[in-house]
Amino acid sequence: MQYMHLIQQSIGFLAPLKKELAYLDPGTGSFLLQLLLATFLGGLFMVKTFWKRIKAFFVRLFSKNKEAEQPENTPPSNEQQ
C-alpha cells in the first residue's frame, strides 16, 4: 500500500491539472517566414558555390555508362608498342 501512494503522486506530476493555453505572438510568423527564406537562399548559395563539382559529378556519372557500352573507341596505349 505504500507504493500506491507513490504511484498516485507520480501520475499527478505527469498529468497536468488544468488545461494550458498556447499563445503565438505575431513575431512567430515572421520568424518562421525568415527561417524558410534563409534556408532556401542558403541552399541556392551552396548550389552556386559548388556548381562545378555538381556538374562534374553528373558528367562522370553518365559518361561511365557510355564508356562501358563502347570500349572499342579507346585509343591504344603507348605500353603496347
C-alpha angles and dihedrals in degrees: 000000000000090000092053090065090050092050092050092051093049091050089050091056093048097047114061116229097217133033113258119219118219120222127198115189122212091259091066093070093049090047092053091047090050091049093052093046093049091049092050095046091045089054091050090050091052091051090049092048096048098033094119092052092046092049093047091050093055092043090054091044094055098034092060090062091053093048091051091053095048110035092149094074094067114113117242116263124240093242093074095059 
